[in-house]
Amino acid sequence: MSGRRRVLAATPGMLCFAPAVVVHGGRRLLAYSAGAEADRAFGTRRHDDGRAESWYCGGRNRILVAALPAAGTAVTSAEAVLPVPAGVRDMTGVSLASDGRLLRAWFSVRSAVGSWQVYHCASGDSGLTWTAPALVLAPGPADGTDGEHVLLPAVLLRRDGWWMWYAGRDGANRRVYLARSADGIHWQRHGVALGLGPAGSPDAYATDCPAVAVAGGMLVMLYGAGSSRSIAAAASRDGVRWRRLGPVVHRGGPGEPDSAYAFYPALLPAGPGHAELVYAGEDDHGQWRVLHGGVLDLRAVAARRVPLPCPSQVAGTVASIRAGVPASYLHEPEDCHGPALAWRSPDGLIRQLRPSSVPVFEVRAPGSPAVVVKLARSRALAEREADGAHVLSRFLPVPAMALHYHGDHVAVVMEHLDGASLRALATAGDSRLAPLIAAVTERLAAVTAATAVPAARAGRPAQTRQDASMTRDWIGEIARRLAPWADAPVYLNGRPACLTPAQATEAAACLTARPPRMLAYSSGDVHLGNIHVAPAGIRWWLLDLEFAGLHDPDQVTAGFLASLLKHAGLITSATAEARAGGLHVTARLRGEAASRMLGTPFLLERLACGVADPARVFAFTVAALRFRLGAGQPGRLPPPAALAALALAARMTGQDQP
């Protein structure tokens, strides 16, 4: 998605929702439903976790037609109102289409005591006046899954006639259905096009309010996913059989106009394979607005991996983990690389995986593939992880995953991968370390080169838990710890590092405070513990994508280099001594490959791709050594391996030159 969300239509005291967009006669038009908040009617919906929620049932809405506002502006007045059929109380969910001569509209209406039905009308003057509306689609047989309501149509003119995807309700759930017509008036049903997702999936409760557009040889559907209250996507070659692709527009955070719902998508073609997205958002106060979501790359959406199919037992397992695991096992450790408690179920089928900064569980069920369940810190981070997997899977090996919704709780479910972390392989002295590091470096460099953009154009970088304040505090902690030796030159194996601790920490404080020049897409947390390696061969996957987004490449690169210095066990037999002339450190590196990786700028030259600034990479690496350089007793030198890592960091980034 490119572009930023903006409000297109909002009126105090009114609901503005269910938009449609079209180009007809050279004009860009917007239609949407609008009605007074005071006219809303509510029922009660019972969630799958037992919570009761007040549920909107309808109002006295009408459908307004206006010019689609230019960028940065909003609708000030409507040009027309669609005609109201006799006896109708409520109208919503219009679809606009042009046949070259007429502007045509299909919309859903309901009487005070009746069902939702689909009507049609047409305009010969670009939406200013309309023909009398006529019923074109009524609910199906009473025992069918669209036997209660049919509404919210999405109509597309194709080579073989008119196609309509619409929402049908059976008394409990909505699903997306297909109907076809030669003239747009007489329709023949073709059954369910997109049914309900499995338990816990974003669309387990409903597939709703579809919008369909063409992208090359594919059809892309955006639709309302009822359990996640977000906009999900599906792709199809024939319009009949659809592949679910997961959510593409999530609800916003607190205070945003779509914090409660992001729903009712509409698509306006915007060049080959692209479309402008218009949708409706509800905030935490029940206010609905029509929003412009930016331009969506439909080809990229259609190319997404299908979310991981979750075994039927996962829904119950996630609930049992949340209810049955003691709080002490869910505590977040200060250092996620250190030891921590790990819980195991009495039957041994659920095992907590550690170390980790968030609770992660391996789940095995008889007759089903094992999966990994990650209890995210928040809905936003879980959804960000799934989005990151979609983007990064174009460049890097990442596990297949899916989002699991249970009320307001969201978990990430991932495929179970045999093997071990690259950190474990490194400390065990596995001979695959060097070729694995080379393979990882090559792929990380590729994603950096492919996604790098000027920071001034991209805006603020994505956030991780290591924010500017934390980085500043870590550098200050290191400076205080090394204060007795602040001006002592550092020597590694007799070779000067050309910096003192004071120079290193002062440069780190200054350079990390500077904004980045470029941003590039990354998981935001690339280290040896987050790289999982298969039991044999050079096959690996990148894990923990909850901070995925456009990041400062200097900070990301530093995290990877620091992990090699801290976690790989490549620095051996280290000693340190403070004596006249400076801090003298001796250390052996484990083998020729380790000497090449840690003793030269070899890795940085490949990782940076001309994007990163070596001096800032060194600065962030110093901060990342906090757990090593800040350790030990006051008044005594930090661990020798930590001082060796500081000197090697300067060497790896070329900062040890006079």
C-alpha positions as CSV (number, residue, x, y, z in Angstrom):
1,M,0.0,0.0,0.0
2,S,1.3,3.4,-0.9
3,G,-0.1,6.7,0.4
4,R,-1.5,7.7,3.7
5,R,-5.0,7.3,5.0
6,R,-7.3,10.3,4.8
7,V,-10.9,11.1,5.5
8,L,-13.2,11.5,2.5
9,A,-16.6,11.8,4.1
10,A,-17.6,12.5,7.7
11,T,-20.5,14.4,9.2
12,P,-21.0,14.9,12.9
13,G,-24.0,13.0,14.2
14,M,-24.1,10.9,11.0
15,L,-22.8,7.5,9.9
16,C,-20.9,7.6,6.7
17,F,-19.9,4.1,5.5
18,A,-20.2,1.4,2.7
19,P,-18.6,3.4,-0.1
20,A,-18.4,2.8,-3.9
21,V,-16.2,4.4,-6.5
22,V,-16.2,4.6,-10.3
23,V,-15.0,6.5,-13.3
24,H,-17.8,7.4,-15.7
25,G,-17.9,10.0,-18.4
26,G,-14.5,11.2,-17.4
27,R,-15.7,11.9,-13.8
28,R,-14.5,10.2,-10.6
29,L,-17.6,9.5,-8.5
30,L,-18.0,8.4,-4.9
31,A,-21.3,6.9,-3.4
32,Y,-21.7,6.0,0.2
33,S,-24.4,5.3,2.8
34,A,-25.3,8.0,5.3
35,G,-27.7,8.2,8.2
36,A,-28.3,9.8,11.6
37,E,-26.6,8.1,14.5
38,A,-29.8,8.5,16.5
39,D,-31.6,6.2,14.1
40,R,-29.4,3.2,14.7
41,A,-30.9,0.0,15.9
42,F,-28.9,-2.6,17.9
43,G,-29.1,-6.3,18.9
44,T,-26.8,-8.5,20.9
45,R,-24.0,-10.6,19.5
46,R,-22.3,-13.3,21.5
47,H,-18.6,-13.7,20.8
48,D,-16.8,-17.0,20.7
49,D,-15.1,-16.2,24.0
50,G,-18.5,-15.6,25.7
51,R,-18.5,-11.8,25.6
52,A,-21.7,-10.1,24.7
53,E,-21.5,-7.1,22.3
54,S,-24.1,-4.5,21.2
55,W,-24.5,-5.3,17.5
56,Y,-25.6,-2.8,14.9
57,C,-28.7,-4.0,13.0
58,G,-29.5,-1.1,10.8
59,G,-30.9,2.5,10.7
60,R,-32.5,4.9,8.3
61,N,-29.6,5.3,5.9
62,R,-29.7,6.7,2.4
63,I,-27.1,6.5,-0.4
64,L,-25.4,9.8,-1.5
65,V,-23.5,10.4,-4.7
66,A,-20.7,13.0,-4.9
67,A,-17.6,13.8,-6.8
68,L,-14.6,11.8,-5.5
69,P,-12.6,14.5,-3.6
70,A,-9.1,15.4,-4.8
71,A,-6.2,14.5,-2.6
72,G,-6.2,16.3,0.7
73,T,-9.9,17.3,0.5
74,A,-13.2,15.8,1.7
75,V,-16.8,15.7,0.4
76,T,-18.5,19.0,1.2
77,S,-21.9,18.2,-0.3
78,A,-23.7,15.4,-2.2
79,E,-24.8,15.9,-5.9
80,A,-27.6,13.3,-5.7
81,V,-29.4,10.8,-3.6
82,L,-30.3,7.4,-5.0
83,P,-34.1,7.0,-5.3
84,V,-35.8,5.1,-2.4
85,P,-38.1,2.2,-3.3
86,A,-41.6,2.3,-1.8
87,G,-41.8,1.0,1.7
88,V,-38.0,1.0,2.3
89,R,-36.6,1.9,5.7
90,D,-32.9,1.4,5.2
91,M,-30.5,1.5,2.2
92,T,-26.8,0.6,2.1
93,G,-24.0,-1.1,0.2
94,V,-24.0,0.3,-3.3
95,S,-21.9,-0.9,-6.2
96,L,-21.3,1.5,-9.2
97,A,-20.4,0.4,-12.7
98,S,-20.2,2.0,-16.1
99,D,-21.3,0.2,-19.3
100,G,-19.9,3.1,-21.4
101,R,-23.3,4.7,-21.9
102,L,-25.1,4.5,-18.5
103,L,-23.9,4.7,-14.9
104,R,-25.5,1.8,-13.1
105,A,-26.0,1.2,-9.4
106,W,-26.9,-2.0,-7.5
107,F,-27.7,-1.5,-3.8
108,S,-29.3,-3.2,-0.9
109,V,-32.5,-2.1,0.8
110,R,-34.7,-3.3,3.6
111,S,-38.3,-2.5,4.7
112,A,-39.1,-2.0,8.4
113,V,-40.0,-5.7,8.8
114,G,-38.4,-7.4,5.8
115,S,-35.1,-8.8,4.6
116,W,-32.3,-7.1,2.8
117,Q,-32.7,-7.3,-1.0
118,V,-30.7,-6.0,-4.0
119,Y,-32.2,-3.3,-6.3
120,H,-30.9,-1.7,-9.5
121,C,-31.2,1.8,-11.1
122,A,-29.3,3.7,-13.8
123,S,-28.3,7.2,-14.7
124,G,-27.7,8.8,-18.1
125,D,-26.3,12.1,-16.7
126,S,-23.3,10.8,-14.6
127,G,-25.3,10.3,-11.4
128,L,-27.4,13.4,-11.2
129,T,-30.7,11.7,-11.9
130,W,-31.7,8.1,-11.7
131,T,-34.3,5.7,-13.1
132,A,-36.8,4.2,-10.7
133,P,-35.2,1.3,-8.7
134,A,-36.2,-2.3,-9.5
135,L,-35.7,-5.4,-7.4
136,V,-33.1,-7.7,-9.0
137,L,-32.1,-10.2,-6.3
138,A,-34.0,-11.4,-3.3
139,P,-33.0,-13.9,-0.5
140,G,-32.7,-17.5,-1.5
141,P,-34.7,-20.4,-0.1
142,A,-35.4,-20.2,3.6
143,D,-33.1,-23.2,4.4
144,G,-30.2,-21.8,2.3
145,T,-27.2,-19.9,3.6
146,D,-28.4,-16.7,1.9
147,G,-32.0,-17.3,2.9
148,E,-32.3,-14.4,5.4
149,H,-30.6,-11.5,3.6
150,V,-28.8,-10.6,0.4
151,L,-26.9,-7.3,0.5
152,L,-23.7,-5.4,-0.2
153,P,-23.2,-6.3,-3.9
154,A,-20.0,-5.8,-5.9
155,V,-20.7,-5.9,-9.6
156,L,-18.2,-6.2,-12.4
157,L,-18.7,-6.1,-16.2
158,R,-16.7,-8.9,-17.8
159,R,-16.4,-10.3,-21.3
160,D,-19.2,-12.7,-20.7
161,G,-21.6,-10.4,-18.9
162,W,-22.2,-9.0,-15.5
163,W,-20.9,-10.7,-12.4
164,M,-22.1,-9.9,-8.9
165,W,-20.5,-11.0,-5.6
166,Y,-22.7,-10.2,-2.6
167,A,-23.1,-11.0,1.1
168,G,-25.7,-13.5,2.1
169,R,-26.8,-14.3,5.6
170,D,-28.3,-17.4,7.0
171,G,-29.4,-16.1,10.4
172,A,-26.0,-16.4,12.0
173,N,-23.2,-15.6,9.6
174,R,-22.5,-13.9,6.3
175,R,-20.7,-15.4,3.4
176,V,-19.8,-14.1,-0.1
177,Y,-21.9,-15.5,-2.9
178,L,-21.8,-15.2,-6.7
179,A,-24.6,-14.4,-9.2
180,R,-24.3,-13.8,-13.0
181,S,-26.4,-11.9,-15.5
182,A,-26.4,-11.0,-19.2
183,D,-28.1,-7.7,-18.7
184,G,-27.5,-6.7,-15.0
185,I,-31.2,-7.1,-14.3
186,H,-31.9,-10.9,-14.4
187,W,-29.5,-12.8,-12.2
188,Q,-28.8,-16.5,-11.7
189,R,-27.2,-17.7,-8.5
190,H,-24.0,-19.7,-8.5
191,G,-23.7,-20.4,-4.8
192,V,-21.0,-19.6,-2.2
193,A,-17.9,-18.0,-3.6
194,L,-16.1,-17.5,-0.3
195,G,-17.3,-19.3,2.8
196,L,-16.3,-19.0,6.4
197,G,-12.7,-19.5,7.5
198,P,-11.7,-22.1,10.1
199,A,-12.1,-21.5,13.8
200,G,-9.9,-18.7,15.0
201,S,-9.2,-17.3,11.5
202,P,-9.8,-13.6,10.7
203,D,-13.0,-14.5,8.8
204,A,-14.3,-17.4,10.9
205,Y,-17.4,-15.3,11.8
206,A,-18.1,-13.7,8.4
207,T,-16.9,-13.1,4.9
208,D,-18.7,-9.8,4.1
209,C,-19.0,-6.7,1.9
210,P,-16.9,-7.8,-1.1
211,A,-15.1,-5.6,-3.7
212,V,-13.6,-7.1,-6.8
213,A,-11.0,-5.8,-9.3
214,V,-9.0,-7.2,-12.2
215,A,-5.2,-7.4,-11.8
216,G,-3.6,-8.9,-15.0
217,G,-5.0,-12.4,-15.4
218,M,-6.3,-12.5,-11.8
219,L,-9.3,-11.3,-9.9
220,V,-8.6,-9.8,-6.5
221,M,-11.3,-9.6,-3.9
222,L,-11.2,-7.5,-0.8
223,Y,-13.8,-8.3,1.8
224,G,-14.7,-7.7,5.4
225,A,-13.3,-10.3,7.7
226,G,-15.8,-10.5,10.6
227,S,-13.6,-12.0,13.4
228,S,-10.7,-9.6,12.9
229,R,-13.0,-6.6,11.9
230,S,-10.4,-5.9,9.1
231,I,-10.2,-6.0,5.3
232,A,-8.9,-9.3,4.0
233,A,-8.1,-10.5,0.4
234,A,-8.6,-13.4,-1.8
235,A,-7.5,-14.2,-5.4
236,S,-9.1,-16.1,-8.2
237,R,-8.6,-16.9,-11.9
238,D,-12.2,-17.8,-12.6
239,G,-14.2,-15.7,-10.1
240,V,-15.7,-18.9,-8.7
241,R,-12.9,-20.5,-6.7
242,W,-10.9,-18.2,-4.4
243,R,-7.7,-18.4,-2.5
244,R,-7.7,-16.7,0.9
245,L,-4.7,-14.4,1.4
246,G,-5.3,-13.0,4.8
247,P,-5.9,-9.5,6.1
248,V,-4.5,-6.6,4.0
249,V,-5.9,-3.6,6.0
250,H,-6.0,-3.9,9.8
251,R,-7.9,-1.8,12.3
252,G,-6.0,1.2,13.5
253,G,-4.8,1.9,17.0
254,P,-6.5,3.9,19.7
255,G,-7.7,7.3,18.6
256,E,-7.6,6.4,14.9
257,P,-10.7,6.6,12.7
258,D,-10.8,2.9,12.1
259,S,-9.8,1.6,15.6
260,A,-12.9,-0.5,15.9
261,Y,-13.5,-1.5,12.3
262,A,-11.8,-1.3,8.9
263,F,-14.5,-2.6,6.6
264,Y,-16.6,-2.0,3.4
265,P,-13.8,-1.8,0.8
266,A,-14.2,-0.3,-2.6
267,L,-11.6,-0.4,-5.4
268,L,-11.0,2.2,-8.2
269,P,-8.5,1.1,-10.9
270,A,-5.4,3.2,-10.9
271,G,-3.2,1.9,-13.7
272,P,-2.1,-1.7,-14.5
273,G,-2.4,-3.9,-11.5
274,H,-3.1,-1.1,-9.1
275,A,-6.3,0.4,-7.5
276,E,-7.1,3.1,-5.1
277,L,-8.7,1.7,-1.9
278,V,-11.6,3.5,-0.3
279,Y,-13.2,2.0,2.8
280,A,-15.1,2.8,5.9
281,G,-13.7,3.0,9.4
282,E,-15.4,3.0,12.8
283,D,-13.6,4.6,15.8
284,D,-13.9,3.7,19.5
285,H,-16.9,6.2,19.8
286,G,-19.0,4.5,17.2
287,Q,-18.3,7.2,14.5
288,W,-18.2,5.9,11.0
289,R,-16.2,7.7,8.3
290,V,-15.4,7.1,4.7
291,L,-11.6,6.9,4.3
292,H,-9.1,6.8,1.4
293,G,-6.5,4.1,2.1
294,G,-4.0,4.9,-0.6
295,V,-3.0,2.9,-3.7
296,L,-2.9,-0.9,-3.4
297,D,-0.7,-3.1,-5.6
298,L,-3.2,-5.8,-6.5
299,R,-0.5,-7.9,-8.2
300,A,1.5,-8.0,-5.0
301,V,-1.6,-9.0,-3.1
302,A,-2.5,-11.8,-5.5
303,A,1.1,-13.1,-5.2
304,R,0.9,-13.5,-1.5
305,R,1.4,-16.8,0.1
306,V,-1.7,-18.6,1.4
307,P,-1.8,-18.3,5.2
308,L,-0.8,-21.5,7.1
309,P,-3.7,-23.9,7.3
310,C,-4.2,-24.4,11.0
311,P,-5.3,-27.8,12.5
312,S,-8.8,-27.7,14.0
313,Q,-7.3,-28.3,17.5
314,V,-5.4,-25.0,17.4
315,A,-8.4,-22.8,18.5
316,G,-8.9,-24.8,21.7
317,T,-5.1,-25.1,22.3
318,V,-4.6,-21.3,22.1
319,A,-7.5,-20.8,24.6
320,S,-6.1,-23.4,26.9
321,I,-2.6,-21.8,26.9
322,R,-4.0,-18.4,27.7
323,A,-6.1,-19.9,30.5
324,G,-3.8,-22.6,31.9
325,V,-0.2,-21.3,31.8
326,P,0.8,-19.6,35.0
327,A,1.7,-15.9,34.7
328,S,5.2,-16.5,35.9
329,Y,5.9,-18.4,32.6
330,L,4.6,-15.5,30.5
331,H,6.9,-12.9,32.1
332,E,9.2,-11.1,29.7
333,P,12.9,-11.5,30.7
334,E,15.1,-8.4,30.6
335,D,17.6,-10.3,28.4
336,C,15.7,-12.6,26.0
337,H,19.0,-14.5,25.3
338,G,19.4,-15.6,28.9
339,P,17.8,-18.5,30.8
340,A,14.0,-18.4,31.5
341,L,11.2,-20.6,32.8
342,A,9.7,-23.0,30.2
343,W,6.3,-24.5,30.7
344,R,5.1,-28.0,29.5
345,S,1.6,-29.4,29.6
346,P,1.0,-32.6,31.6
347,D,0.4,-34.6,28.5
348,G,3.6,-33.2,26.9
349,L,1.8,-32.0,23.8
350,I,2.5,-28.3,24.5
351,R,6.0,-27.2,25.2
352,Q,7.2,-23.6,25.7
353,L,10.2,-22.6,23.6
354,R,12.9,-20.5,25.2
355,P,14.7,-18.2,25.2
356,S,12.2,-15.7,23.8
357,S,11.1,-12.2,24.7
358,V,7.4,-13.3,24.2
359,P,5.7,-16.5,25.1
360,V,6.2,-19.1,22.3
361,F,4.8,-22.7,22.4
362,E,5.3,-25.8,20.3
363,V,2.0,-27.5,19.9
364,R,1.7,-31.1,18.8
365,A,-1.7,-32.9,18.3
366,P,-2.2,-36.5,17.2
367,G,-2.8,-36.7,13.5
368,S,-2.0,-33.1,12.7
369,P,1.3,-31.3,11.8
370,A,3.0,-29.6,14.7
371,V,2.7,-25.8,14.9
372,V,4.2,-23.0,16.9
373,V,1.9,-20.6,18.7
374,K,3.2,-17.1,19.6
375,L,1.2,-15.0,22.1
376,A,1.8,-11.6,20.7
377,R,2.3,-8.5,23.0
378,S,-0.6,-6.8,21.2
379,R,-3.0,-7.2,18.3
380,A,-1.0,-4.6,16.3
381,L,2.3,-6.5,16.7
382,A,0.7,-9.8,15.7
383,E,-0.8,-8.2,12.6
384,R,2.5,-6.5,11.9
385,E,4.3,-9.9,12.0
386,A,1.9,-11.4,9.5
387,D,2.3,-8.4,7.2
388,G,6.1,-8.6,7.5
389,A,6.0,-12.3,6.5
390,H,4.1,-11.4,3.3
391,V,6.6,-8.7,2.4
392,L,9.8,-10.5,3.4
393,S,8.8,-13.8,1.8
394,R,9.6,-12.2,-1.5
395,F,13.2,-11.9,-0.5
396,L,13.9,-14.2,2.5
397,P,12.9,-17.6,3.7
398,V,10.3,-17.1,6.5
399,P,8.0,-19.6,8.0
400,A,4.4,-19.9,6.8
401,M,2.0,-18.3,9.4
402,A,-1.5,-17.3,10.1
403,L,-3.3,-15.0,12.6
404,H,-5.5,-16.5,15.2
405,Y,-8.3,-14.3,16.7
406,H,-10.1,-15.1,20.0
407,G,-12.1,-12.0,21.0
408,D,-9.6,-9.2,21.4
409,H,-6.7,-11.6,21.7
410,V,-4.5,-12.3,18.7
411,A,-1.9,-15.0,18.4
412,V,0.5,-15.9,15.5
413,V,0.5,-19.5,14.5
414,M,3.5,-20.7,12.5
415,E,4.7,-23.8,10.8
416,H,6.9,-26.0,13.1
417,L,10.5,-26.1,11.8
418,D,12.9,-28.8,12.8
419,G,16.5,-27.8,13.5
420,A,18.1,-25.2,15.8
421,S,19.0,-21.6,15.9
422,L,22.1,-20.3,14.1
423,R,23.3,-19.2,17.6
424,A,23.1,-22.8,18.8
425,L,25.0,-24.1,15.8
426,A,27.6,-21.4,16.2
427,T,28.3,-22.2,19.9
428,A,28.4,-25.9,19.1
429,G,31.1,-25.3,16.5
430,D,29.0,-26.6,13.6
431,S,31.1,-26.5,10.4
432,R,28.1,-25.0,8.5
433,L,28.5,-21.7,10.2
434,A,30.6,-19.9,7.6
435,P,28.5,-20.9,4.6
436,L,25.3,-20.2,6.5
437,I,26.5,-16.7,7.4
438,A,27.4,-16.1,3.7
439,A,23.9,-17.3,2.6
440,V,22.2,-15.1,5.2
441,T,24.3,-12.1,4.4
442,E,23.6,-12.4,0.7
443,R,19.8,-12.5,1.2
444,L,19.8,-9.7,3.7
445,A,21.8,-7.6,1.3
446,A,19.3,-8.3,-1.5
447,V,16.3,-7.2,0.5
448,T,18.2,-4.0,1.6
449,A,19.1,-3.2,-2.0
450,A,15.6,-3.9,-3.3
451,T,13.7,-1.9,-0.7
452,A,15.9,1.0,0.2
453,V,14.3,4.4,-0.1
454,P,15.4,7.9,1.1
455,A,14.3,8.5,4.7
456,A,13.0,11.9,3.8
457,R,10.5,10.3,1.4
458,A,9.5,7.4,3.6
459,G,8.9,9.2,6.8
460,R,9.7,7.9,10.3
461,P,11.3,4.5,10.5
462,A,9.3,1.6,12.0
463,Q,9.7,1.3,15.7
464,T,11.2,-1.6,17.7
465,R,11.5,-1.9,21.5
466,Q,15.0,-0.5,21.2
467,D,14.0,3.1,20.7
468,A,16.2,6.2,20.8
469,S,15.8,6.6,24.5
470,M,16.9,3.0,25.3
471,T,19.9,3.3,22.9
472,R,20.9,6.5,24.7
473,D,20.6,4.8,28.1
474,W,22.6,1.8,27.0
475,I,25.4,4.0,25.7
476,G,25.4,6.0,29.0
477,E,25.5,2.8,31.0
478,I,28.6,1.6,29.0
479,A,30.3,5.0,29.4
480,R,29.8,4.9,33.2
481,R,31.1,1.3,33.4
482,L,34.2,2.2,31.4
483,A,34.7,5.6,33.0
484,P,37.9,4.6,34.9
485,W,39.6,3.8,31.6
486,A,37.8,6.4,29.5
487,D,41.0,7.8,28.0
488,A,43.0,4.6,27.8
489,P,43.8,3.5,24.2
490,V,42.5,0.0,23.4
491,Y,44.9,-2.6,21.9
492,L,43.7,-6.0,20.5
493,N,46.5,-8.6,20.2
494,G,49.0,-5.7,20.2
495,R,47.3,-3.8,17.4
496,P,45.8,-0.4,18.3
497,A,42.0,0.0,17.8
498,C,42.6,3.7,17.3
499,L,40.0,4.7,19.8
500,T,39.5,5.0,23.5
501,P,36.3,4.0,25.4
502,A,35.4,7.7,25.7
503,Q,35.8,8.2,22.0
504,A,33.7,5.1,21.3
505,T,30.9,6.0,23.6
506,E,30.9,9.7,22.6
507,A,30.8,8.9,18.9
508,A,28.1,6.3,19.6
509,A,25.9,8.9,21.5
510,C,26.3,11.4,18.7
511,L,25.8,9.2,15.7
512,T,22.9,7.2,17.0
513,A,21.0,10.4,17.6
514,R,21.3,11.4,13.9
515,P,18.4,10.5,11.7
516,P,19.1,7.8,9.0
517,R,19.7,8.8,5.4
518,M,18.0,5.8,4.0
519,L,15.4,3.2,5.2
520,A,15.1,-0.4,4.0
521,Y,12.6,-3.2,4.8
522,S,13.7,-5.6,7.5
523,S,12.3,-7.6,10.4
524,G,13.9,-5.1,12.6
525,D,15.6,-7.7,14.8
526,V,18.1,-9.8,12.8
527,H,20.4,-11.8,15.1
528,L,21.6,-15.4,15.3
529,G,18.9,-16.4,17.7
530,N,16.2,-15.4,15.1
531,I,17.8,-17.4,12.3
532,H,16.6,-21.0,12.4
533,V,18.6,-23.7,10.5
534,A,17.4,-27.0,9.2
535,P,19.0,-30.2,10.7
536,A,21.2,-30.6,7.6
537,G,22.3,-28.5,4.7
538,I,22.3,-24.8,4.2
539,R,18.6,-24.1,4.7
540,W,17.4,-21.5,7.1
541,W,14.5,-19.2,8.0
542,L,14.2,-15.8,9.6
543,L,12.0,-15.7,12.7
544,D,10.4,-13.0,14.8
545,L,9.0,-10.4,12.4
546,E,6.8,-8.5,14.8
547,F,8.8,-5.3,14.2
548,A,8.9,-5.7,10.4
549,G,8.8,-2.5,8.4
550,L,11.1,0.2,7.0
551,H,14.0,0.4,9.4
552,D,17.3,2.2,9.8
553,P,19.7,-0.1,7.9
554,D,22.6,1.0,10.1
555,Q,20.8,-0.2,13.2
556,V,19.7,-3.4,11.7
557,T,23.2,-4.2,10.3
558,A,24.7,-3.4,13.7
559,G,22.3,-5.8,15.4
560,F,23.5,-8.6,13.1
561,L,27.2,-7.8,13.6
562,A,26.8,-7.5,17.4
563,S,25.1,-10.9,17.5
564,L,28.1,-12.4,15.8
565,L,30.3,-10.8,18.4
566,K,28.1,-11.8,21.4
567,H,26.3,-15.0,20.6
568,A,28.5,-17.1,18.2
569,G,31.3,-18.1,20.6
570,L,33.8,-17.1,18.0
571,I,36.0,-15.1,20.5
572,T,37.9,-17.6,22.6
573,S,40.7,-17.4,25.3
574,A,40.3,-13.7,25.9
575,T,42.2,-11.8,28.5
576,A,42.4,-8.1,29.4
577,E,44.8,-5.9,31.4
578,A,44.9,-2.2,32.2
579,R,48.5,-1.1,32.3
580,A,50.6,1.9,31.3
581,G,49.8,2.8,27.8
582,G,46.2,1.6,27.6
583,L,43.8,-1.4,27.8
584,H,45.6,-4.5,26.4
585,V,43.3,-7.2,25.2
586,T,44.3,-10.6,23.8
587,A,41.8,-12.9,22.1
588,R,41.8,-15.8,19.8
589,L,39.2,-16.2,17.0
590,R,37.9,-19.7,16.3
591,G,39.3,-20.5,12.9
592,E,40.0,-18.7,9.7
593,A,36.3,-18.0,8.9
594,A,35.9,-16.3,12.2
595,S,39.0,-14.2,11.7
596,R,37.6,-13.1,8.3
597,M,34.1,-12.3,9.6
598,L,35.2,-10.5,12.8
599,G,38.6,-9.2,11.9
600,T,37.8,-7.4,8.6
601,P,35.0,-5.2,7.1
602,F,34.1,-8.3,5.0
603,L,30.5,-8.7,6.2
604,L,29.7,-5.0,6.3
605,E,30.8,-4.5,2.7
606,R,28.2,-7.1,1.7
607,L,25.4,-6.2,4.0
608,A,25.4,-2.5,3.5
609,C,25.0,-2.4,-0.3
610,G,26.1,1.2,-0.4
611,V,23.1,2.1,1.9
612,A,24.6,1.9,5.4
613,D,27.0,4.4,7.0
614,P,29.9,2.4,8.6
615,A,30.4,5.0,11.4
616,R,26.7,4.7,12.4
617,V,26.8,0.9,12.2
618,F,29.7,1.0,14.7
619,A,27.8,3.4,16.9
620,F,24.8,1.1,17.1
621,T,27.0,-1.9,17.6
622,V,28.5,-0.3,20.7
623,A,25.0,0.2,22.1
624,A,24.1,-3.4,21.3
625,L,27.1,-4.6,23.4
626,R,25.5,-3.2,26.6
627,F,24.8,-6.6,28.1
628,R,28.5,-7.5,27.7
629,L,30.3,-4.2,28.3
630,G,28.0,-3.3,31.2
631,A,28.6,-6.6,33.0
632,G,31.0,-7.2,35.9
633,Q,31.8,-5.5,39.2
634,P,32.3,-1.7,39.5
635,G,35.9,-0.8,39.5
636,R,36.9,-3.9,37.6
637,L,37.4,-4.3,33.9
638,P,34.4,-5.6,32.0
639,P,34.8,-9.2,30.7
640,P,37.8,-9.5,28.4
641,A,35.6,-10.9,25.6
642,A,33.4,-7.8,25.8
643,L,36.4,-5.5,25.4
644,A,37.6,-7.7,22.5
645,A,34.2,-7.3,20.9
646,L,34.4,-3.5,21.2
647,A,37.8,-3.5,19.4
648,L,36.5,-6.0,16.8
649,A,33.4,-3.9,16.1
650,A,35.7,-1.0,15.2
651,R,37.7,-3.4,12.9
652,M,34.5,-4.8,11.3
653,T,33.2,-1.4,10.4
654,G,36.6,0.2,9.4
655,Q,36.6,2.5,12.4
656,D,40.0,1.3,13.7
657,Q,41.9,3.3,11.1
658,P,43.8,6.4,12.2
